Amino acid sequence: MPPIQEFSQAIGAAADTVGPSVVGLGRGWGLGSGVVVGDGRVLTNAHNVRRDEPTVVFADERREAASILAADRDLDLAVLEVDTGDVPAVAWSDAGEPVIGTAVLALANPGGRGLRVTLGFVSAAARSFRGARGRRVAGAIEHTAALPRGSAGGPLVDLDGALLGVNTVRLRGGLILALPAAALRDRIDALTRGETPSSRQLGVAVAPPRVARRLRGAVGLPEREGVLVRAVEDGSPADRAGLERGDLIVAAAGRPVEGVDTLYGALDGAGATLALGVVRGTEESELTVAFDRDTAEV
């Protein structure tokens, strides 16, 4: 059988097998996709569900109001609780992470407007990118399967229809990044149990060192390595500690801050407090940030 005919049959089989598990999200206020991963559970991107009760559209056009069971905003993943009826859950791949050249299928139901299935190939493995909240996400699968707007949150599967990843970011040139399902299985399973990950929140917007150097140089301040505070959220741990807009964070937990990822690493390892070395103008000082025990986001 010619390869093109094999691919054609694989696409058709995926549409029949996985298609019923692919859902649309939104009606009027936004577009997105998701996939059923268990009884009453739909996995999608967190940025698709900014409302408390997103609308889930199933393959048979049934519409149900869902609730956000749990979300990991750093990974841009969320699990919804919704009446899935007799819709089957997608099967998980047990083959590990795909390698370059692996044929993959991307599925979506953008905003409930109908199933899309496209064929592509893994073009890069173990990619990293910076998520919407600034943290670096590692292990992403880059692939060539074209997808229309509203496909984020839909599944990436192998030719047998087994889940490889969740499509999340569109790159320039049309390539797509998918979060790797196998590497994130434990975290996804925790979300399906309603467990929201806990992480520390400073409550600041920061600029990377290259921007900090340029801005400090523009006002005649000496060059220092660190991240620049662009804004401070009122009432946040950073605000309570006295951190101000224009401060340069040069150390965290006693270690030099060489970039944003260093600061995130210090936050991840922080206990009830975190010591920050701060330069304000030319004066250097140390501030102690105290976190509430129930702080849940960065």
Salt bridges, closest charged atoms under 4 A:
GLU64 OE2 - ARG62 NH1 2.99
ASP72 OD2 - ARG187 NH2 2.67
ASP74 OD1 - ARG133 NE 3.43
ASP74 OD2 - ARG135 NE 3.38
ASP76 OD2 - HIS47 ND1 2.68
GLU81 OE2 - ARG41 NH1 3.49
GLU142 OE1 - ARG127 NH1 2.14
ASP189 OD1 - ARG185 NE 3.37
GLU195 OE2 - ARG193 NE 3.07
GLU225 OE1 - ARG213 NH1 3.13
GLU244 OE2 - ARG280 NH1 3.66
ASP247 OD1 - ARG280 NE 2.74
ASP261 OD1 - ARG130 NH1 2.94
ASP261 OD2 - ARG136 NE 3.28
ASP268 OD1 - ARG135 NH2 2.96
GLU284 OE1 - ARG224 NH1 3.25
ASP292 OD1 - ARG240 NH2 3.76
GLU297 OE1 - ARG133 NH2 3.64
